[in-house]
Amino acid sequence: MPVAASPAKASARDLSAQQRKMAKLGLHGPEDLILHLPIRYEDETAITPIARLIPGMWAQVEGEVTSCEVTYRPRKQLKASIRDESGELGLRYLNFYPSQQKQLAVGRRIRARGEARGGFFGMEMVHPRTTVATDVSRLPTSLTPVYPTTEGLPQGVLRKAIAEALQDADLSDTLPESLRQQYDLMGFAQAVRLLHYPPADVDPEGLTARAHPAWLRVKFDELLAQQLSLAKARAARLDKRAVRLPLRKGDDTVVSRLLATLPFGLTGAQQRVLKEIAADLAKPNPMHRLLQGDVGSGKTVVAALAAAQAIDNGYQAALMAPTEILAEQHYRKLVDWFAPLGIKVMWLTGSLSAKVRREAVAAIESGEAHLAVGTQALIQDQVTFSKLGLAIVDEQHRFGVGQRLALRGKGGGKDGADLYPHQLMMTATPIPRTLAMTFFADLDVSVIDELPPGRTPVVTKLLSDARRDEVVARIHEAARIGRQVYWVCPLVEESETLELQTAVDTHLALTQALPGLNVGLVHGRLPTAEKAAVMQAFKAGEIHLLVATTVIEVGVDVPNASLMVIEHAERFGLAQLHQLRGRVGRGAAESVCVLLFQTPLSMIAKARLRTMHETTDGFEIARRDLELRGPGEFLGVRQSGLALMRFADLETDIEIAEQAHEAAALLQASQPDVVARHLARWMRGREDFLKA
């Protein structure tokens, strides 16, 4: 016969389970618990007479149980009634336990809290929370906090743990009194206690909207920690060593020869940005620069010239892109530019055969390859660079933080393990000002704010899917006058297979609808050689209409393509729609992007489509995208599961962010002890997200 576990052992086991659940929420000790702040509050400080209840009202009532029974029509449920001096209220439970039935014994006085509803037999509450009321049951003097939680971790357990933490944790203020006065900030201990136990007379709207002075203090602290941590990351980077890669003089350098053979001249913005990058590469500390420029602004040639500067100094460069098709576009362009100069460009992705892959890895390790281009295959353990001087990451937000750090870790080579490569990150998704200040303060930012001559503005049209026949007719007309067309199939996030099937079906339907045209198909599952052949045929003008999944989102450059159709445009994010639209308008012909949508549209989908129709300005699109999606997408940390900002809102709290930015500079300059204390309280293991 099994021996029952002792109460002490069972209690320890329960405690361990609760600790595991708390750890899932990032709650490991008192310091974490005091900053686990409520998401909302319930007012249990007052009793509402039953007669005053109206449907939809959340309230707490107190009365004597007058009836309690289990009924079976129309289904099994527990029904009870309670009465106070003013009237009677029904309580109903569709799912219940014997303990609840026992608690609602006739004659017992209870308190019930929930939403009042107008039932068939009068006012009722469904699944209210109930407690037994005694003569000594006092009403709370503060609002009841409701905390973020996880399955199996009740509010009561969290409230008890947080109450204990408030007794044990260090609540001393990390900020000097002078700084608190300068920015009119509430004391830390007062702010935290108020947020956990707000008094009944507190402004409820200020609490809910996170505009109360207690919330403002917490937001300031969080944003200040972010600023201080970025400054610390920047200082740490300036302590690290990188090889100097000065811009070499003379007509025989790779940079000079590349400039002389380019079939176009550089814009003023490109020349300005190149000077900034060249100056950074010549320094003994690793460059950490973000190159941002709208779709088609010419970032790739800037990256090529930066790589040429590294090669002129006897070092290698690497360019990592998020998708194979984008990496391949870069590779083909760079081979066209560098091969005539005798510079070896190596291609490395996961889809290569074992033999070709071994050869590529060997060329990179020996230094035979001056420039390596590829996907995240570049950061695999078996890939070792001979002398990596410059790491370029395209569409940096599409990579996780760990992947970006891994590429940086490939620097130094065999003879200089303590050297870090210079790092150039590129994005066609402009970073909104608030995000630049709070999350990219460690980066030097270069902006290509000028499009090459000959680019034409793209007209965006919104059409319901019901007008598909008109779109097909438009494609036929575009092909007749010698133009080419993209047709992008809908994004199906849940299923790559479903997305592929949609592309195949669309290709078949359009081939039948346009019998005189050559309709091509490209998607992520095509073998590399086949994909390259299709793209080459499209570029050569042999394919009139290219049906594609989102693999053509970035990097594809076909100047003769002047019409783009995006099917089910309501399924795409703003950044993706903007990137896709940038595939047309690269030649002299007037270009059109048709966004085909299916009704009904959600509010967010309507906002996205309206934005695309109203503006082609990448910065304005990025600002609105931040409003709709939050900062995770821009930073490439969505997959980490960590909230980037728990309390501050980068769109509405810009004034607080500016104050924190200013305060960080003051503290950094004069009070390093304050900086250390503040970071110890707030950053707790999240610093790595600011290093990439």
C-alpha positions in Angstrom: 0.0 0.0 0.0 1.6 3.4 -1.1 2.6 5.7 1.7 0.9 9.1 1.5 3.3 12.0 1.2 3.7 14.0 4.4 2.0 17.4 4.5 5.4 19.1 4.7 6.6 17.3 1.5 3.3 18.0 -0.3 3.7 21.7 0.7 7.3 21.8 -0.6 6.2 20.2 -3.9 3.4 22.8 -4.3 5.9 25.6 -3.5 8.3 24.3 -6.1 5.5 24.1 -8.8 4.5 27.7 -7.9 8.1 28.8 -8.2 8.4 27.2 -11.6 5.3 29.1 -12.8 6.6 32.3 -11.4 9.9 31.8 -13.1 7.9 31.5 -16.4 6.9 35.1 -15.7 10.5 36.1 -15.0 9.8 36.3 -11.2 12.8 34.9 -9.4 13.0 37.0 -6.3 11.6 40.0 -4.4 13.3 42.5 -6.8 11.3 41.0 -9.7 8.0 40.8 -7.8 7.9 44.4 -6.7 8.1 45.4 -10.4 5.4 42.9 -11.5 2.8 45.6 -11.6 -1.0 45.2 -12.0 -2.7 45.3 -15.4 -6.0 46.5 -13.9 -7.8 47.0 -10.6 -11.0 45.9 -9.1 -12.9 48.1 -6.5 -13.8 46.0 -3.5 -13.7 48.9 -1.1 -17.5 49.5 -1.2 -20.8 47.5 -1.1 -23.4 48.4 -3.7 -27.1 47.9 -2.7 -28.6 45.2 -5.0 -31.4 47.6 -6.0 -28.9 50.0 -7.5 -27.4 47.4 -9.9 -27.9 48.0 -13.7 -27.0 45.6 -16.5 -23.2 45.8 -17.5 -22.2 47.2 -14.1 -19.3 45.6 -12.2 -20.0 45.7 -8.5 -19.7 44.1 -5.1 -22.8 43.2 -3.2 -23.4 41.6 0.2 -26.5 39.6 1.3 -27.9 36.5 2.9 -28.3 33.3 0.8 -32.0 32.6 0.5 -31.9 29.6 -1.9 -29.3 27.3 -3.5 -29.9 24.3 -5.7 -28.5 22.4 -8.6 -30.9 22.4 -11.7 -30.7 20.3 -14.8 -32.7 22.4 -17.3 -31.6 23.5 -19.9 -28.3 22.1 -18.5 -26.7 21.3 -15.2 -26.0 24.5 -13.2 -25.8 25.8 -9.7 -28.4 28.6 -9.0 -28.6 30.6 -5.8 -30.2 33.9 -4.6 -29.0 36.4 -2.1 -31.0 39.2 -0.5 -30.0 42.5 1.2 -32.2 45.3 2.6 -32.9 46.7 -0.9 -33.6 43.6 -3.1 -32.7 40.2 -4.4 -30.0 39.0 -6.8 -29.6 35.7 -8.6 -26.2 33.9 -8.8 -25.6 31.3 -11.5 -22.7 28.9 -12.1 -22.5 26.8 -15.3 -19.3 25.1 -14.0 -19.0 24.6 -10.2 -17.4 22.6 -7.5 -19.0 21.0 -4.4 -17.1 23.5 -2.3 -18.9 26.4 -4.0 -22.3 24.7 -3.3 -21.3 24.3 0.3 -20.2 28.0 0.6 -23.6 29.1 -0.7 -25.5 27.4 2.2 -28.9 29.0 2.9 -28.7 31.5 5.7 -25.0 32.3 5.2 -24.0 35.9 4.5 -21.7 36.3 1.5 -20.1 38.9 -0.7 -20.3 38.5 -4.4 -18.4 40.5 -7.1 -19.1 40.3 -10.8 -20.9 41.9 -13.7 -24.7 42.5 -13.3 -26.9 41.1 -16.0 -30.6 41.4 -16.8 -31.8 37.8 -16.6 -35.2 36.3 -17.5 -36.0 36.1 -13.8 -34.5 39.5 -12.9 -31.0 40.8 -12.2 -28.2 38.1 -11.8 -24.5 37.6 -11.8 -22.9 34.7 -13.7 -19.8 33.1 -12.2 -19.3 35.9 -9.6 -16.4 35.7 -7.2 -17.8 35.0 -3.7 -16.4 35.2 -0.1 -18.1 34.5 3.2 -18.9 37.8 5.0 -18.7 37.8 8.8 -19.3 40.5 11.4 -15.6 41.2 11.5 -15.1 41.1 7.7 -13.6 44.4 6.9 -13.7 46.0 3.5 -10.3 46.6 1.8 -9.1 50.2 2.0 -7.4 50.0 -1.4 -8.3 48.8 -4.8 -7.6 45.1 -5.5 -4.8 44.6 -8.0 -5.1 42.1 -10.9 -1.7 40.9 -12.1 -0.4 39.4 -15.3 -0.3 35.6 -14.6 0.0 32.2 -16.2 -2.1 29.0 -16.0 -2.1 27.5 -12.6 -0.9 30.6 -10.8 -3.9 32.2 -9.0 -4.1 35.9 -8.2 -4.2 35.1 -4.5 -0.8 33.4 -4.7 0.7 36.4 -6.6 -0.8 38.9 -4.2 0.7 37.1 -1.2 4.1 36.8 -2.8 4.1 40.5 -3.8 3.0 41.6 -0.3 6.0 39.6 1.2 8.3 41.0 -1.5 7.3 44.6 -0.5 8.5 43.7 3.0 11.8 42.1 2.0 12.9 44.0 -1.1 15.1 47.0 -1.1 12.8 49.9 -2.0 15.4 52.6 -1.6 15.5 55.2 -4.3 18.1 54.8 -7.0 17.7 58.4 -8.1 19.1 61.4 -6.2 16.7 63.9 -4.8 17.9 66.7 -7.1 17.0 64.6 -10.2 13.6 63.7 -8.8 12.9 67.4 -8.2 14.2 68.4 -11.6 11.7 66.1 -13.4 8.9 66.3 -10.7 9.1 62.6 -10.0 7.4 60.7 -7.2 9.6 58.7 -4.8 10.2 55.1 -6.0 8.9 53.3 -2.8 5.8 55.5 -2.7 5.1 54.9 -6.4 5.5 51.1 -6.2 3.4 50.8 -3.1 0.6 53.0 -4.6 0.5 50.9 -7.8 0.2 47.6 -5.8 -2.2 49.1 -3.2 -4.0 52.2 -4.7 -6.2 53.9 -2.1 -9.9 54.0 -2.8 -9.9 57.7 -3.5 -7.2 57.5 -6.2 -8.0 58.8 -9.7 -9.2 55.6 -11.5 -8.8 57.0 -15.0 -5.2 58.0 -14.3 -4.4 54.5 -13.1 -6.1 52.8 -16.0 -4.5 55.1 -18.6 -1.1 54.8 -16.8 -1.0 58.6 -16.5 -0.9 58.7 -12.6 2.3 60.2 -11.2 3.2 56.7 -9.8 3.1 55.3 -13.4 5.1 58.2 -14.7 7.9 57.4 -12.2 8.0 53.8 -13.2 8.0 54.7 -16.9 10.8 57.2 -16.4 12.9 54.6 -14.5 12.4 52.0 -17.2 13.3 54.4 -20.0 16.3 55.7 -18.0 17.6 52.2 -17.5 17.3 51.6 -21.3 19.3 54.7 -22.0 22.0 53.9 -19.4 22.3 50.4 -20.7 22.8 51.6 -24.2 25.4 54.1 -23.1 27.2 51.2 -21.2 27.0 49.0 -24.3 28.5 51.9 -26.4 31.3 52.4 -23.8 32.1 48.7 -23.8 32.3 48.7 -27.6 34.7 51.6 -27.6 36.9 49.6 -25.2 37.0 46.7 -27.7 39.7 46.6 -30.4 39.1 46.3 -34.1 41.6 46.4 -37.0 42.0 49.8 -38.6 40.8 49.7 -42.2 41.7 53.1 -43.7 40.6 54.2 -47.1 43.6 53.6 -49.4 44.6 56.2 -51.9 45.4 55.5 -55.6 43.8 54.4 -58.8 44.8 50.7 -58.3 42.7 50.2 -55.1 39.6 48.0 -55.2 37.5 51.0 -54.1 38.8 53.2 -57.0 38.5 50.5 -59.6 35.0 49.6 -58.5 33.9 53.2 -58.6 35.4 53.5 -62.1 33.5 50.5 -63.5 30.1 51.1 -62.0 27.5 51.9 -64.7 26.0 54.8 -62.7 27.2 57.7 -60.6 26.6 57.9 -56.8 24.0 60.3 -55.4 25.1 63.0 -53.0 23.5 61.1 -50.1 25.5 57.9 -51.0 28.7 59.9 -51.1 28.0 61.4 -47.7 27.2 58.1 -46.1 30.3 56.5 -47.6 32.5 59.2 -46.0 30.9 58.4 -42.6 31.5 54.7 -43.0 35.1 55.1 -44.3 35.9 57.3 -41.3 34.5 54.6 -38.9 36.4 51.8 -40.6 39.7 53.7 -40.1 39.2 53.7 -36.3 40.7 51.1 -33.9 37.3 50.5 -32.3 34.6 48.4 -34.0 32.1 50.4 -36.1 28.5 49.8 -35.1 26.6 51.7 -37.8 23.0 51.4 -39.1 22.5 52.4 -42.7 18.9 53.2 -43.4 17.5 54.2 -46.7 14.1 53.7 -48.4 13.5 50.9 -50.9 15.7 51.4 -54.0 17.9 54.2 -52.5 21.1 52.3 -53.3 22.3 50.7 -50.1 23.9 47.6 -51.8 26.5 49.7 -53.6 27.4 51.5 -50.4 27.9 48.1 -48.7 30.0 46.9 -51.7 32.3 49.9 -51.4 32.6 49.4 -47.6 33.6 45.8 -48.3 36.1 47.0 -51.0 37.7 49.2 -48.3 38.1 46.1 -46.0 39.5 44.1 -48.9 42.0 46.9 -49.8 43.4 46.4 -46.2 43.8 42.6 -46.6 40.7 41.7 -44.7 37.5 39.8 -45.6 34.0 41.0 -45.6 30.7 39.1 -45.1 27.2 40.0 -46.1 24.3 38.1 -44.4 20.7 38.4 -45.7 17.6 36.9 -44.2 16.3 35.0 -47.2 18.1 32.9 -49.8 16.5 34.9 -52.7 17.7 38.2 -51.3 21.2 36.8 -50.5 21.3 35.5 -54.1 20.3 38.9 -55.5 23.1 40.5 -53.6 25.5 37.7 -54.6 24.8 38.1 -58.4 25.1 41.9 -58.2 28.4 41.7 -56.2 29.9 39.1 -58.6 29.0 41.4 -61.5 30.9 44.3 -59.8 33.8 42.4 -58.2 34.7 39.5 -60.5 36.1 41.8 -63.3 38.4 43.2 -60.6 39.8 39.8 -59.6 37.9 39.8 -56.3 36.6 36.4 -55.2 33.0 36.4 -54.0 31.8 33.2 -52.3 28.2 32.0 -51.9 27.1 30.1 -48.8 23.5 29.0 -47.9 21.9 25.9 -46.4 20.6 24.6 -49.7 24.1 24.0 -51.2 25.2 20.4 -51.8 27.7 19.0 -49.3 30.6 19.1 -51.7 29.9 22.7 -52.8 29.4 23.8 -49.2 32.7 22.2 -48.1 34.5 24.1 -50.9 32.9 27.4 -49.9 33.8 26.9 -46.2 37.4 26.0 -47.2 37.7 29.1 -49.3 36.4 31.3 -46.5 38.7 29.7 -43.9 41.8 30.0 -46.2 41.2 33.6 -47.1 40.8 32.8 -50.8 37.3 34.3 -50.6 37.5 38.0 -50.1 33.8 38.5 -49.7 31.3 35.9 -48.4 27.6 36.3 -49.2 24.8 34.1 -47.8 22.1 33.5 -45.3 22.5 32.5 -41.6 24.6 29.6 -42.9 27.4 32.1 -42.5 27.2 31.9 -38.7 27.3 28.1 -38.4 30.0 26.7 -36.1 32.0 25.1 -38.9 32.4 28.4 -40.7 35.6 30.1 -39.8 36.9 33.3 -41.4 40.6 33.8 -42.1 40.5 37.6 -41.3 36.9 39.0 -41.1 37.2 42.8 -40.9 33.6 43.8 -41.8 30.3 42.1 -41.1 27.3 43.5 -43.0 23.8 42.5 -42.0 21.0 43.3 -44.5 17.4 43.8 -43.2 18.9 43.5 -39.7 15.5 43.5 -38.0 14.6 40.1 -39.7 17.4 38.4 -37.7 17.2 37.5 -34.0 19.6 39.2 -31.6 21.6 36.0 -31.2 22.2 35.6 -34.9 23.5 39.2 -35.2 25.8 38.6 -32.3 27.0 35.3 -33.8 28.2 37.0 -37.0 30.0 39.6 -35.0 31.7 36.8 -33.1 33.3 35.4 -36.3 35.8 38.3 -36.3 39.4 38.3 -35.4 40.4 35.3 -37.5 43.0 32.8 -36.6 45.6 35.3 -35.6 43.6 37.9 -33.7 40.9 36.4 -31.5 40.6 39.5 -29.4 39.7 41.7 -32.4 36.1 42.4 -33.3 34.9 43.1 -36.9 33.4 46.4 -37.9 29.6 46.0 -38.2 27.3 47.6 -40.8 23.6 47.0 -40.5 21.2 47.9 -43.3 17.5 48.4 -43.3 14.9 49.7 -45.7 12.5 50.1 -42.8 13.2 53.6 -41.5 13.5 53.7 -37.8 11.0 56.2 -36.1 12.5 58.9 -34.0 11.2 57.5 -30.7 12.7 54.1 -31.5 16.0 55.6 -32.6 16.3 57.4 -29.3 15.3 54.5 -27.0 16.7 51.4 -28.7 19.2 52.5 -31.3 21.0 55.2 -29.2 24.1 52.9 -29.2 24.2 53.0 -33.0 25.6 55.6 -35.3 23.0 56.1 -38.0 23.6 57.0 -41.6 20.6 57.9 -43.8 20.4 57.7 -47.6 17.6 60.3 -48.0 17.8 60.6 -51.8 16.6 58.3 -54.5 18.8 57.7 -57.6 17.8 59.8 -60.7 15.2 58.2 -63.0 13.1 56.6 -60.2 9.4 57.3 -60.7 6.8 57.6 -57.9 4.5 54.6 -57.6 0.7 55.1 -57.7 -1.1 52.8 -55.2 -4.7 51.7 -56.0 -7.0 49.8 -53.6 -9.4 47.4 -55.3 -11.8 44.8 -53.9 -11.2 41.2 -54.9 -14.5 41.4 -56.8 -12.8 43.5 -59.4 -10.1 40.9 -60.2 -11.2 40.7 -63.9 -10.3 44.4 -64.3 -6.8 43.7 -62.9 -6.3 40.8 -65.3 -7.3 43.0 -68.2 -4.8 45.6 -66.9 -2.0 43.0 -66.9 -2.8 42.1 -70.5 -2.5 45.8 -71.5 0.8 46.3 -69.7 2.3 43.2 -71.4 1.0 44.4 -74.8 3.1 47.6 -74.5 6.2 45.7 -73.3 5.9 46.1 -69.6 6.3 43.4 -67.0 4.2 42.5 -64.0 4.5 41.0 -60.5 1.6 39.1 -58.9 2.3 38.5 -55.2 0.3 35.7 -53.5 -1.2 36.1 -50.1 0.8 35.5 -47.0 -0.3 32.4 -45.0 1.8 32.6 -41.8 0.5 29.4 -40.3 1.4 27.2 -43.2 4.3 27.5 -45.7 2.7 24.5 -47.6 -0.6 26.3 -47.9 1.2 29.5 -49.1 3.0 27.5 -51.8 -0.2 25.8 -52.9 -1.9 29.2 -53.2 1.0 30.4 -55.5 0.7 27.2 -57.6 -3.1 27.6 -58.0 -2.8 31.3 -58.8 -0.1 30.6 -61.4 -2.4 28.0 -63.1 -5.4 30.4 -63.1 -3.5 33.3 -64.5 -1.9 31.1 -67.2 -5.4 30.1 -68.3 -6.7 33.7 -68.1 -3.8 35.1 -70.1 -3.1 32.5 -72.8 -0.8 34.8 -74.9 1.6 35.6 -72.0 4.5 33.8 -70.5 3.6 33.4 -66.8 6.5 32.4 -64.4 6.4 31.1 -60.9 8.9 31.6 -58.0 8.7 30.5 -54.4 10.9 29.6 -51.5 10.7 25.8 -52.1 12.2 25.9 -55.7 15.7 24.5 -56.0 18.3 27.3 -56.1 19.2 26.8 -59.7 15.6 26.8 -60.8 14.8 29.9 -58.8 17.8 31.7 -60.3 16.8 30.6 -63.9 13.2 32.0 -63.4 14.5 35.3 -62.0 17.0 35.6 -64.8 14.3 35.0 -67.4 12.2 37.7 -65.8 15.0 40.1 -65.7 15.8 39.4 -69.4 12.2 40.2 -70.3 11.3 36.6 -71.3 8.6 36.3 -68.6 5.7 38.8 -68.8 4.1 38.0 -65.5 5.9 36.6 -62.4 3.7 34.9 -59.8 5.5 34.9 -56.5 5.3 34.4 -52.8 6.9 37.0 -50.5 10.4 35.7 -51.4 10.6 38.7 -53.8 9.9 41.1 -51.0 13.4 42.6 -51.0 16.4 42.8 -53.3 14.7 42.1 -56.7 15.6 44.8 -59.3 13.9 44.7 -62.7 13.5 48.2 -64.1 11.0 47.1 -66.8 8.5 45.9 -64.2 5.9 48.7 -63.8 2.9 46.9 -62.3 2.6 45.0 -59.0 -0.5 43.2 -57.8 -0.6 42.1 -54.2 -3.4 39.7 -53.5 -5.1 39.6 -50.1 -3.2 42.8 -49.2 -5.1 42.9 -45.9 -3.0 40.0 -44.6 0.4 41.8 -44.9 2.1 44.2 -42.5 2.9 47.8 -43.5 6.6 47.2 -43.8 6.1 44.2 -46.1 3.6 46.1 -48.3 6.1 49.0 -48.6 9.0 46.6 -49.4 6.9 44.8 -52.1 5.7 48.1 -53.6 9.4 49.1 -53.9 9.9 46.3 -56.5 8.3 48.6 -59.1 9.0 52.2 -60.0 12.7 51.3 -60.8 12.5 52.5 -64.4 11.3 55.5 -66.3 7.7 54.2 -66.9 4.9 55.2 -64.6 4.3 52.4 -62.1 1.3 51.2 -60.3 0.8 48.9 -57.2 -2.7 47.4 -56.9 -3.7 46.2 -53.5 -6.4 43.6 -53.9 -8.3 43.1 -50.7 -11.1 40.9 -49.5 -13.9 42.2 -47.2 -14.8 42.5 -44.4 -11.6 44.3 -43.3 -10.5 44.6 -39.7 -9.7 48.0 -38.2 -6.0 47.4 -38.4 -6.2 46.2 -42.0 -8.2 49.3 -43.0 -5.5 51.5 -41.3 -2.7 49.7 -43.2 -4.3 50.0 -46.6 -5.3 53.6 -46.0 -1.6 54.4 -45.1 -0.3 52.7 -48.3 -2.8 54.7 -50.4 -1.9 58.0 -48.7 1.9 58.0 -48.6 5.0 56.5 -50.2 7.2 58.1 -47.5 9.0 55.3 -45.7 9.5 57.3 -42.5 5.7 58.1 -42.2 4.9 54.4 -42.9 7.4 53.3 -40.3 5.8 55.7 -37.7 2.4 54.4 -38.4 3.7 50.8 -38.3 5.1 51.4 -34.9 1.7 52.6 -33.7 0.0 49.4 -35.0 2.6 46.8 -34.2 4.9 48.0 -31.4 8.7 48.0 -31.5 9.5 44.2 -31.6 9.4 43.9 -35.3 11.8 46.8 -35.9 14.3 45.4 -33.4 14.3 41.7 -34.5 13.5 40.4 -31.0 9.9 39.4 -31.4 11.0 35.7 -31.3 12.7 36.2 -28.0 9.4 36.3 -26.1 10.7 39.2 -23.9 8.7 42.3 -23.6 11.0 45.2 -24.7 9.0 47.8 -22.8 6.8 46.6 -20.0 5.4 50.0 -18.9 6.4 52.8 -21.3 4.7 53.3 -24.6 7.1 54.6 -27.2 4.4 56.5 -29.1 2.7 58.3 -26.2 5.6 58.6 -23.8 8.0 60.5 -26.0 8.3 63.4 -23.5 9.3 61.0 -20.8 11.8 59.3 -23.2 13.4 62.7 -23.9 13.7 63.5 -20.2 15.3 60.0 -19.6 17.7 60.6 -22.5 18.8 63.9 -20.9 19.0 62.4 -17.4 21.1 59.5 -18.6 23.7 61.9 -20.0 23.8 63.8 -16.7 24.2 60.6 -14.5 26.7 59.1 -16.9 29.0 62.1 -16.6 28.9 62.6 -12.9 27.3 59.8 -10.9 28.5 56.3 -11.9 27.3 54.8 -8.5 23.7 55.9 -9.3 24.0 54.4 -12.8 25.2 51.0 -11.3 22.3 50.9 -8.8 19.7 51.8 -11.3 20.8 49.2 -13.8 21.0 46.5 -11.1 17.3 47.1 -10.3 16.0 47.4 -13.9 18.0 45.5 -16.5 18.4 42.1 -14.7 19.6 40.0 -17.6 18.2 41.9 -20.6 21.5 43.7 -21.5 22.3 41.3 -24.4 19.4 42.7 -26.4 21.2 46.0 -26.6 24.5 44.6 -27.9 23.4 43.7 -31.4 
